Amino acid sequence: NMNAEPIKKSLYDKLKAAGVTSVKLAFSGGSDEGYLDVFLYPSFDYHDEAVRNLVEEVERWAWEAYSYSGAGEGDDYGDNITYDLVNNTVETEEWFTERSYGDSESGELVVDSEE
């Protein structure tokens, strides 16, 4: 499980001032690349430039704080980290997918003789 990193005070203050009650970092990986989606709660208009700038600032901080590589064997996995700015708590959860195989059957191998 990933350890939650402390949030930068300047960022914390900005988020609080914007009325953000919680921030969710949704990291995911599986092949060679890490991805990050940032969600602000309550719902914000992500078309709003100020909100976009805030999200970008969270992203920059999160990549620095977590340096998530995303490396793996190809199965998807991820870590969600939610910062509750009201109760000042952090929750981490990890998820992963496993490859599952359906039924298999075997039969006789037939070689088609070319004429």
Secondary structure, DSSP 8 states (H G I E B T S, - for coil): --------HHHHHHHHHTT--EEEEEEEESSS--EEEEEEES---TTSHHHHHHHHHHHHHHHHHH-----SSS--EEEEEEEETTTTEEEEEEEE-------------------
